Amino acid sequence: MRILYFSWLKEKIGLNSQEIIKPKNVETVDDLITFLTEKSEKHKNAFSDLNSIKVSVNQEFADLKTKINEKDEIAFFPPVTGG
């Protein structure tokens, strides 16, 4: 599973991306966030306000209940503003 971080999330976590093997108990985006925040204080800090974070799975907008698979690409980014 490939995880991408953009904007201030990238800066808080200190990574552009990371590859992980999906744990058996991680079935949704929400489960993934829980897993990451339990493993790293930087992730815990970055994901402290989920209202300020958007997610995509395989380049399609998703939500916290979206199911994820081992070969998926998950991207986390701040809300996009138009202009």
N, C-alpha and C positions, 0 to 999 in steps of 0.2 A: 504494500500500500504506500502510495506517495502522498505526502502532505506538503502543501505549499502555504507560505505565509507572506502577506503583502502589507506594505505601509508600516504603520506603527506596531502592528503585531510582529512583523519581522524584526523590528528594532528591540521590542521588549523580550522576545524569545531568543534572539541572537542567531536565528537561522533563516535562510531563504526557503529551505525545504528539508524534509527528512524522509527516509524510507524506513518503514517498520513492518514487521510481520503482525498481521491482525490477530490480537488475542481472541480466543474462543468466546469470551464473554462480551466482546465488542460487536454489537449488531447494528447500531445506529450512530448517527453523528453525535448525539448526546452521549452515548456510551464512550465514544472516542475521546470527547472532551474530558469526561470524567477520568478516563485512563491516563491521558496526558497530564492533567492537573495533579493527579496522585503521584506521578513520577518526577515532576519538575516544578520547583518553586517559580521559575520564570513563566512556565505555562499557566500556573495557577494565577499569577499576577495578570498575565495577558488576557485570560478568559474570565476575569472577575466580573465583568459586566457584559453578559451575552447579548443585551439589547443593542450594543454598539458593534456587533460583529455579524457579518453575513457569511454564508457558506455556499460553496458549489460542490457538486459531486459529478465528476466527469464533464466538467465545464457547463453544467446546467444548475441554475439556482436550486437550492435545496433548503430544507429546514432541519431542526434538531431530531425529528423522528424519521428522517430518511434512512432507509436501510443501506448499509455499505458492505462491500465485498473486498476480498484480498487484493484484487487487481485494480481497485478504484484509485482515482486521483481526487483528493479532497483539498479544497482551497479555502482558506480563511482570509477575510479582508473586511475593512470598514465599509459602511454603507456608501454607495456611489451617489454622488450628487451631480445634477445636471447643470448646464450653464451655457 
